[in-house]
Amino acid sequence: MGRILVVSGVLLVAVGLAWPWLSKLGLGRLPGDIAIQGEQGGFYFPIVTCLAISAVLSLIFWLIGKL
């Protein structure tokens, strides 16, 4: 459990430091993300972005589990 927490913390720090470059990838604006604009405001749900991030995190944790 401690190993997973340390790896998760390191990954969060790495993503935080790399955020200026990661934001240029277009995550959050992928085709399939739901965006509804109205007069009073809007609703945005990045469903495809969530699926992509989930797949990448699943792969990372699977690889860590193999160690």
C-alpha positions in Angstrom: 0.0 0.0 0.0 2.8 2.4 0.8 4.4 1.8 -2.5 1.3 2.7 -4.4 0.9 5.9 -2.4 4.4 6.9 -3.1 4.1 6.2 -6.8 0.8 8.0 -6.9 2.3 11.0 -5.2 5.3 11.0 -7.6 2.9 10.8 -10.6 0.8 13.7 -9.3 3.9 15.9 -8.8 5.1 14.9 -12.3 1.8 15.8 -13.9 1.6 19.1 -12.0 5.1 20.0 -13.2 4.3 19.0 -16.8 0.9 20.7 -16.9 1.9 23.5 -19.2 3.0 21.0 -21.8 0.1 18.5 -21.1 -2.5 21.2 -21.6 -1.4 21.5 -25.2 -2.4 17.9 -25.9 -6.1 18.8 -26.0 -7.2 16.7 -23.1 -10.6 18.0 -22.0 -11.7 18.9 -25.6 -11.7 15.5 -27.2 -14.3 14.4 -29.7 -17.2 12.8 -27.8 -16.9 15.1 -24.8 -20.3 16.5 -23.9 -20.7 20.3 -24.0 -24.0 22.1 -23.8 -24.2 25.9 -23.9 -27.4 27.8 -23.0 -28.3 31.4 -22.3 -27.9 31.1 -18.5 -24.7 29.0 -18.6 -23.4 25.7 -19.7 -22.7 22.1 -18.9 -19.5 20.3 -19.8 -18.7 16.6 -19.1 -15.5 15.3 -20.6 -16.6 11.6 -20.9 -14.0 10.6 -23.5 -11.2 12.4 -21.7 -12.2 10.5 -18.5 -12.2 7.2 -20.4 -8.7 7.9 -21.9 -7.2 8.9 -18.5 -8.8 5.8 -16.9 -7.3 3.5 -19.5 -3.8 5.1 -19.1 -4.0 4.9 -15.3 -5.2 1.3 -15.4 -2.2 0.4 -17.6 0.2 2.2 -15.3 -1.2 0.4 -12.2 -1.2 -2.9 -14.0 2.5 -2.4 -14.8 3.3 -1.4 -11.3 1.5 -4.6 -10.0 3.7 -6.7 -12.2 6.9 -5.4 -10.4 
